[in-house]
Amino acid sequence: MPAHPPPARQGTYSTASGLKEHIVHALELAKSDLEAKHQKANFVRIIMRFPQIRSVFDRLKAIHAKCDDNGDGKISAEEVTAAMAELMNDGRAKGRASIKLDFVKRSLSISEVDEAEETKGEGLDVKQFIVMCAIGFILAEENKELSTFGGMLASGDDAYRRAMTDVVTAYLSFDREGKGYFTADEFQGFMSASKRADAARNVFSDERFAELDVSGDGKVDFEEFVYAFSKWVSDEDEEEDDEDPYLSRKANPLTPRVLLALQLSKTKLEKNEKGVNFTRIIMRFPKIHKVFDRLRSIHAKYDTDNSGNIELSELYDAMNEIMTADDETTVMDKSQIESIFMLSDLDHHGAQEGLDVKEFIVFCAVGFILAEAGGKSAKLITGEVSENDKEYRDAMMDIVGAYLTFDKEGKGYFTSDEMHNAVQSVGKKDAGNLLTPERWRELDIDHSGVVDFEEFVHAFSLWVTAGDDEDSDEE
């Protein structure tokens, strides 16, 4: 029989120790919930979900970067509070109390895992920010009236909620009593009891306990666990990046902002009650084609050596001319243009060979969504051009909408299964004819098994202009 839920905790939120009591109570509730559903906390099963958890953590990294106004790699209580106010204004905290700065500060203080004493209080790095989000998530689950950053993010976001639930479940694999900590002996007990402990051993080896027990007291609490867990989830990416130079696009400084821009575009479409509909976008192919023709003309104009590609140096000239056409005081950010260039260089030919027409369209689409997201990317040329150009803006929003047909969560990629499910749900002949299994090979350029926004735009430009080559041959 499942245990009864523990009684409500009457501790205070006004002290760090009181907050810790609520965290323990929230873990007890999570344990009772698993038991009520006849489920067991299974770390091995969570390992299988690392890719999905990683995508949510990547989104949190992007949010951290956006909140970090001064670019010092840390976010303060004031910066977190400002971001919470924005979420509250977006309706992500219905029925919850107002934001309290003192509570935010205490949440930050207990999230400062592995922080030197002399730098405490200066803000949270990315891993500590993930700890704060996890704490906020379980506290908001415990108290439906409490406003926390992690709780607000869970509102209406099933992928985030599932990932944070996975984090809690992973922790409870070792703290099976939900008492707020586990020891090395309890970890060894888990390994002995697990039928598939060998699958977890590579991730949670004996050496890992030293990473977990940051305080060195022989116990690992929830905050310490989340801090280490966030690193384990990302370790695979770091190893792959070392082995494969073609995966360097993932390390592009603009990648987190592209992810955030997709999230913002998804929110904007939902707020305007404009659901993504690929069939409707197919009907707009002729209008999108007109915009692509304009981009082709721009590409041809600045392809000064007629190589079929715009080199990075030629791209600088093109951007400089267009950006200063209306405002001579506008300063071109070459580092931004180079970062977008590298994201768009899908064939990895580099700065010397440059971007072909399809990659130039990718360049424009990436610049558009970054400019839409605002902040430090607001001056990107492709966004500025669109500001007073309805035809161009509509076409670019159609591209974003088409992409979000498959990446429904805005997580930065979609799989073949997600594409198949989206096609099945459409049930329209035109979409079914276009989105055939053969199209997947066009989409997955790097053969990674997932398709990101840049790869999608590259293939989408082919679909919109299909038949152009035949027309040219006839003429």
N, C-alpha and C positions, 0 to 999 in steps of 0.2 A: 504493500500500500504506500502511495506517495506521502511524504511528510506534509503536515499542514504548514502553510506559509508562516514565517516568523512574525511575531507581533510588530506593529509599527514602532519605529525608533523615535524616541522623544528627544534625542540629542539636539544640540544647537548647531547652527551653521556659522556662528559668530567666531568660532575658534578653529584652528587647524585640527586639534584633537577631535572636536565635535564633527568636523567634516569627515575625518577618517572613520568615525563610528558609523556615519551614514553610508560610506562606501562599503564597509563590511556588511551592513544591513542590506544594501542593494545586491551584494554578491549572494547573500543568503536567499534573497527573493529569486534571483536568477537560478540558483540551484534548485529551489522548490518548483520553479516553473518547468525546468527540465524533467524533474521527477514526475510532475503532474502529467506531462506529455509522454511519459515512459521512455524518455531519451537519456542517453548517457553522454557525458562530456568526453569527446573522443579527439585527442590531438592529431592522430593519424588522419582522420577524416578532414580535419582543418587544413592539414598540409596540402591536401588535394585542391583546396580552395585558395591557395596562395595567390594565383593570378588575379582572381576577383578581388581579394583583399588588397593586393598591391595597387590595383586601379583606383580604389577608393583612397588609399594612402597617397597616391600621386595627386589626386584632387585636393587633399588636405595640404600637400606641399605647395600647390598652386595658390591656395587660399592664404597660406602662411606668407608666401612671396608678395601677395597683393596687400596684406595687412602691414608688411614690413616697410613702412613709409620711408625710413631713413636708410634702408639698405644695409643695415649692420648684421643681418642674419638672425636677428631676434625680434620678437614682438612683445610689446609691453601690455600692461593691464588696460591702459587707455586705448591702445590700438585694437585690442580684443573687444573692448566695450563698444567702440565705434562700429566694428563689424557686426556685433550682436544687434545694435540699434538698426542697422541696415536690414538684417534678417527679420527683425521684428516688424519693420515697416512693410516687408514683403509678405507679411501674414504667416511667418513661420513659428509664431509663438502664441497661437490662439489659446485663450483660457489660462495663460501663465502670468505670473506676477511681473512687475516691472524689473528692469535690470538694476542690480545693485553693485556698484564699483567695488565696495569692500569685499563682497562675496567673490567677485572676479579675481581680486588680488589674492585671496586665500586659495582659490583654485589654482592660480599660477604658482603660488609658493609651494604647494605640495606636489606640483608637477615638475619642479626643478630637480629631476633625478640626475645624479652624476654632475652636479654643479659645484664648482669651487666656492668655498665660503665667501671669499672676497668679491665674487661676481654675482652672488645671489641677489635677487630683486631687480636685475637688469633686463629681464625678459626671458622668453623661451625660444630655444632653437627648434628645428623642425621635429625631431623625435620627441622632445618635451611637449611640443604643441599637440602631437598625436596622443600623448598621455593625457593632456588636459581634455581633449575631445572625448576620449574613452571614459574618463572620470565624469565629465558632464553628461555623457549618454546614460550611464547607469544611475546617476543621481536623478536625472529627469525621469527615468523609468520608475524610480522609487517614489518620487514626489511629482505628481502630474501638474502641480502649480508652480514648480521651481523653473526659473529661466536660466538655462546654461547654454553655452555655445554648442557643445556636443549634442545637447537635446534638440536645439533649434534645427541643426543640420539634419536630424533624423526625420523632421516633419515633411512628409510627402516624398521621402527619398528612400525607396526600398533597398537599393544597393548599399547605401551607407548603413542603414539599419541592420542589414544582414551581415555586413562586414564587422560592425561593432559587436553584434551578437556572437560572431565567430571568435572575436578577441576574448570576450568574457568566457565563452565555452572552452577555449584553449587554456585559459588560466585555471578554470575549474577542473581540468583534466588532472591537475596536480594538487590543488587545494580542494579536495573532494568534500570537505566539511563546510566549505564557504566561510572559514573563520578569519580570512583576511591575510593569510600568508601560507607558504609551504616551505618545507625544509629539504635538505639534500636527501635525507632518508625517504621522504615521501616521493621525491622524484624517482629514486631507485625502485621504490615499491611500484610505481606506475610502469616502469620499464619491465619489471618482473611479471606483472599481471597482464600486460598487453600482448595479445596474440601476434600483433604486427609491430612490435617494438623496433624491429630492425628498420622499418620504414621511417620511424621518427628519430632513430639514433643519430643519423647524419646531421639533422637539424638541431637536436637537443642532446649533444654529447656531454660527457663529464666536464669537458672544458667550458661548456656553455654556462655551467652553474656560476663560475667566477664572473661571467658577464652579467648574470642575473642579480647576484647578490652585491649590488653596488655599495651598500652601506657596510658590508663585511660583517654583519651580525649573525650570519648563519641562517637567516630567514629571507624569503623573497615575498614582498607584498605586491599588490596589484599594480601599483605605479611602476615598480622596478620591472615587473614582468612585461608590461606594455612597452616600456622603453626598449628592452632587448628584443621583443617580438617584432617591433617595427623595423629593426635592422635585419632580422632573419628573413622577413618577407621580401626585403629588397636585395638581399645578398646575391640571389640568382642573377638579377639584372646586372650587377656589378661584374660578376664573373663572365657573363656573356659579352659584355662590352669589351673586356680585356681580350677575349678570344677573337672577336669578329669586328673588324674595322667598319664594316657596313652598318653596324648598329650604332655608330656614333651620332646619328641623327637624334637618338633618344637623349643624348647628353647636351643637345642644343639648348642654350639658355632661354630660348623662347618656347620650348616645348610645354612647360607648365602653364604658360600664359595662353597657349593655344587651347589647352584642356579647359582652363577657366573660361575662355571666350566661348567655347562650345556649350559649357554649362549655362552661361549667361544668355546665349542665343536660345537654348532650350527653354529657359525660364521666360524669356521675352515672348516666344511663340505661344507658350501656354497661357501667359498673362493676357495676351491679345486674343486668346481663344482660337488660335490658328493651328490646329493640329497638323502634324506633318502627313502629307498624302502624296505618295510617289506618282500615282495615276494623274493627279491634278498637275503635277510638275511636268509629266510627259506632255501634257497638252500645251505647256508653255515652252516646249523645246524650240519652236521657231523664234520666239522673242529672245530666249537665251542665246540662240545661234547668232542673232544680230550682234549681241554684246561680244560674243567670242570673235566674230569677224572684226570688230573694232580692235580687240586686243591683238589679233593677228596683224592688223595694219601697223599698230604701234611697235610690235615685235619686229616687223620687216623694216620699219623706218630706222630703228636703232641697231639693226644688224648691219653695221657699216661695212663689214668685210664679206657679206653675203654667204656666210658659212652655214646659215640655217639656225644658228644659235646666237643668243646675246651673252657675251662674256660679262664677267662681273664689272670690268672697267667700263664697258658700254652701258651697262645697267646704271652705274653711278651717273653717267652723263644724261641718260634719259630721265632719271628721277630728279636730278638737279635742275634740269630745264623745266620740267613740269611743276615742281614744287615752288619754284621762284617766279612762275609766270604771273601769278596774281599778287605775290607778296615777296618782295626782294629781301625782307628781313628773315624769312624762313631759313632755318639751318637744317641741312640734311644730316641725319644720324647714320653715318656709314656702317657702324657696327650693327645697327638694326637691320639694314638692308642686307648685309653679309649673312646675318643669322637666318633671315627669311630665304635668302638664296640657297644656303646649305640645306634647309628643310625641303626646298623645292627641287633640289638636284637629285632626283630619284634614280638616275642612272649612274650617279657618282662619278661623273666625268670631271668635276672640279671647276674652279674659277676660270681656268684658261679656256676650256672648251665651251662652258656656259650652259644656258638653258634653251631647250628647244621650245616650240610654240606651246605644247601641252604643259611643259614645266613652267612656262611663263604664266599660263593661266592659273596654275597652282600657286605661284608666287603672288598673284593678284588676290586670289581667294584667301590665302593666309593673311595677307596684309589687311584685307577687309575685315575679317573677324577680330583681328587684334585691335584695329582701330575702333571697332564697335565696342570692344571691352573697355576702351578708355585707358586711363592711367598713363604709364610711360610710353605706351604704344600709340597714343592718340594722334601723333603727328605722322604716322606712316602714310605714304603717298596714296596707296590704293584705297585707303579709307577716306582721305581728304577729297579725292576725285569723286567718290560716291556721294559725298554729302549733299550736293545739289544736282545729282544726276539720278533721277528716279529709275530710269531704264536699267542703269548699271546696278544700282542698289537692289532692285527687285530681282535681277538675275542672280546676284550673289546670295541673296537670302534664299532663293530657290535652291541653290547648291547646298547651302547649310541645311535647309529643310529636307532635301533629298538624302543627305548623309544621315540625319537624325532619324530617318525612316528605319534605318538598320541599327544604329547605335542609339537606342531609345533612352538609355540612361545618361547619355552624354559623357561616357567614361573615357573617350579618346580612341576607341577602336571597336570593331565588331567582328564576329566569327562567321564561318560559313553556315553554322546552324542558325544564328540570328538572322542572316540574310534569307535562308530558306523559310524560316517562320514568318518573316515579314512578307515574303512573296505569297505564302499560303494564305495569310490574312487579307491580302489585297483582293484576291479572287477576280481580278480583271484581266482580260485577254492581253491588252497592250503591255501591262507590267509583266505578266507572265512570259510573254514572248521576249521581252528585253532582258529580264533578269534570269537567264538560263544558267545551268551549272557551269557552262563554258565561260560565262562572264567572270566567274571567280578567279580564273587564271589571269584575266586582265587586271583584276583588282589587286590581288596579292602579289605585288611586284617583287618584294623581297623574300617571298616564300616562307614567311614567318607563321602562317596559319591565322593571322589576324590582319585586318585592313584598317589603317589609320586615316585621318582626314585628308592628308596630302595624297595618299595613294588613291583614295576615292575620287578626288577632284580630277586627277590625271585620267582615270578611266572614264569618268563622267563626261569629260571633254570629248572623248572618242565617241561616246554614245550620241551626244547632241549633234555632232558633225558627221555622223555615219552617212555615207553616200556622197560626200563632197568629192572624194578622190575619183569615184566613178563618173561624176558629172564633169570633172576636169578632163578625164580621158575622152569622153564623148565630144567635148568641144575641140 
